[in-house]
Structure formats: structure tokens, C-alpha cells
């Protein structure tokens, strides 16, 4: 794994995986805000995407210009093999921790 994978970075990577070919900044923001019941800014998403790209967990490419965006292009994101390995490692670790937890984590 190329560097430490934080909780929010993991959330962003999993969101990219879920969105597939529709993974661009605003779509990622909306999906995380809806699923995680958060109120994140686009700046928080962009800085995380930049960091993930620098770590080698994602790549990006420009889409075609669109009229609704005034001729601007969307930047789309894809997972790299390092991201897939990192996510699988984190899932394994979490599964082990949950399986070995000494307390039952339920509300009564």
C-alpha cells in the first residue's frame, strides 16, 4: 500500500467504486453527503481526491465539454490496483477486528 489510508479516504475510494464511470467531484460529494449524512464541502472532496491521486490510489481524466457546464469538462476518477489492494486490506482488517471483538456492540 502506498501510504496510510485514512477513514475519509477509504470512504471516498468506496464511493468512486460505487459510482463507476459517473465518479466526478460533485457526484462523489453528493453521494457521500447522502449516504453518510454529512455536509461536506466540495473543497474537502477535491483536496482528498488530490491526495489520493498523489498517493497513487486513483487516476483521473477529463470528460468531454458539456453545454450545461458552459463548455467546461468534468474530471472523472478511477481506482488503481493499489486502491483495490488497499481497500481489500482495510476490509480484511475490519472483518478480523469485528470477529474478535470481546464486546457485543448493540444498543439496548
N, C-alpha and C positions, 0 to 999 in steps of 0.2 A: 504494500500500500504506500502511496506517495504522500506521506504526511498524515497527521491526525485528522480523522473525520468527526466533526462535531455534530451534535444533535440537530441543529438547524440545517447544516449542510446535508445531513442524511435526509431530512425532510424535503429539501429542495431536489436532491437527486431522485428520491422516490416519486416526487411529483412529475419530474421530467420523464421518468419511466412510464408513469400513468398516462401522461398527455401524448406521448409518442411524437408523431410528426407535427402536432399542434403545440409543441413546447417552446413558447417565446415568453419574454418577460412578463407582460401583462396577464397572459393566461396562467402562468405559474403563480403570480401574485394572487389572482382571483381564486384559484383552486386551493391554495394554502389558507387564505383567509376564510374561505367557506368551510373546508374540512376541519381545520384546526381551531376554528372560532377565534382567529386572531385579527388584528387590524394593523397589518404591516404596511410599510411604505414601499414604493417602487425602488427607492434608493437602497433599502435594505436588501431587496432581491438582487438588484444589479451588483452591489458590492459582493454579495455571496457568489453570484454567477462568475464574476471576475476572478475571485479567489479560487473557485473550483476549477476554472479554466487554467489558471496558473499552476495549480497542483496536478493538472493532467487528468482530472476526473470527467471533464466534459470538453466537447469541441463545439464550435458554433459556425454558422454560415448565414449569409444574407438571403432572404427570400426575394421574390420579385416585388417591384414597386406597385403600390395599390392606390387607386383614386381616393378611397376613403381615408387614407393616411397622407393625402396631399403629395403623392408620388414617392413617399419615403418607404424604405424597406424594413421589414421585421427581421430581427436577429433570432434565429432558431437554434436550439441547443440539443445535443445528443450525448448520451453516456459513452464513455470509453470503456475498454476492457478493465482498466484499473478501477473505475467506478463500480462496475458489476462485481468484481472481486471484493472490493471494499464493502459494498452493501451486503454481499453474502457473508462475509466475515462478521459484520456487525449483527446480522440476523442470527448467526450461529451463537455468538457470544450472548446475545439477549435470550435466546432459547435455553441455553445452558443455565444462565442465571435464574430464569423463571422456574426451570425444572428443579433446581437445587434450593430454591428459596425456602427458608425454615419457617416462614410465617405465611398464613393464608391472607392474601391482600384483597379482602372483600369488605364492603360496607355492611354494617349490621343495623 
